[in-house]
């Protein structure tokens, strides 16, 4: 495993992230889009600022999103967990 991995499952505000949680996509970073075609970049940029369900957290600590199945991942620091309705 590369140095610094797995990434800690802590969001941009220091809250824990878990599979199934709702999280706001704070940013679609350049590291994710730099080699992609324009239509893929546009698809990713369209989810910036939206709330999505965490589908999985991989062995490296990246948080996976997308419907109907995982199609992109972000570092935990690039998302913010949304407050639960039962709090």
URZI-V248630 format. One record per helix or strand of 3 or more residues. SS is the DSSP state (H for helix, E for strand). FROM is the first residue (numbers start at 1). TO is the last residue. If there is no record, write none. Layout:
# URZI-V248630
SS&FROM&TO, SS&FROM&TO
This chain:
# URZI-V248630
E&22&25, H&30&33, H&38&45, E&51&53, E&63&65, E&72&74, H&76&78, E&79&81
